[in-house]
Amino acid sequence: MQPLIRLHHSVFGALDRAGNEILPLLARLAFAATLLGYYWASALTKLGDGPLGLLRPSTGAYAQIFPRQLEAVGYDASQLSVLHWLMVTLGTWAEFLLPAMIVLGLFTRLAALGMIGFVLLQTLTDIYGHGMTDAATIGVWFDRMPDGTLLDQRLFWVVLLAIPVIKGAGTLSLDALLRRRMAPAWA
């Protein structure tokens, strides 16, 4: 029995060690394959016209982020406050930058934590701002139906993003490159 236990510990110990490098890379790859395009496409719809589009969000950007407030001012975004503009602009930038940072493995823990916050705000905006309140859309945890657009789907997104928050970016990342380059300076 002892040889079997040693074999078990040896095999799964090696998997634990390998998992510390493989799991963050797989999480970043899964994020790139499923959510990078989703967030960048969403961010593109928020850009205003011309070269200053990054600073002048489209009316659609305000409609996505502040639907009720925009409706209250007759869909005239110029009637909204500077705070609205700032939140829409920073949200648009975040949709470009945070996913790119995760995929590249640059400041990955902070970027993934930022994305978790983004997903939570996005979900709350969908529920309270866009009125997605029906149970079929929101979903219910611990039921037999895994297809709720908000709770079920976004729980998987958050768990996927929690991996790089906890484990970092792994060896194949800009974080690892920076760590190797900065190691002499930190010593």
Beta strands, then each sheet from edge to edge (+ up, - down):
end
